[in-house]
Amino acid sequence: MNFEDLAHYTGLSKSYLYKLTSTGILPHSKPFGKCLFFDKAEIDAFLLSNKAATANEVDNRAANFVTLKTVAK
């Protein structure tokens, strides 16, 4: 997909997308040295990275931590 498609697909502003590409945070390619192109699978992986844990997952981790600390003593 091209840059316009990416902006429409993600809903992010063009200036923010330019910042992400210029800093190398957003995966992209420049086969002709000027035009930016993006792989949808890489964009999806980027957008889904750094997942926030649900409240239930946090509770389970805390319960496991407390259980393991109690057993270790």
Secondary structure, DSSP 8 states (H G I E B T S, - for coil): -BHHHHHHHH---HHHHHHHHHTT-S--B-TTSS--B--HHHHHHHHT-S----HHHHHHHHHHHHHHHHHH-
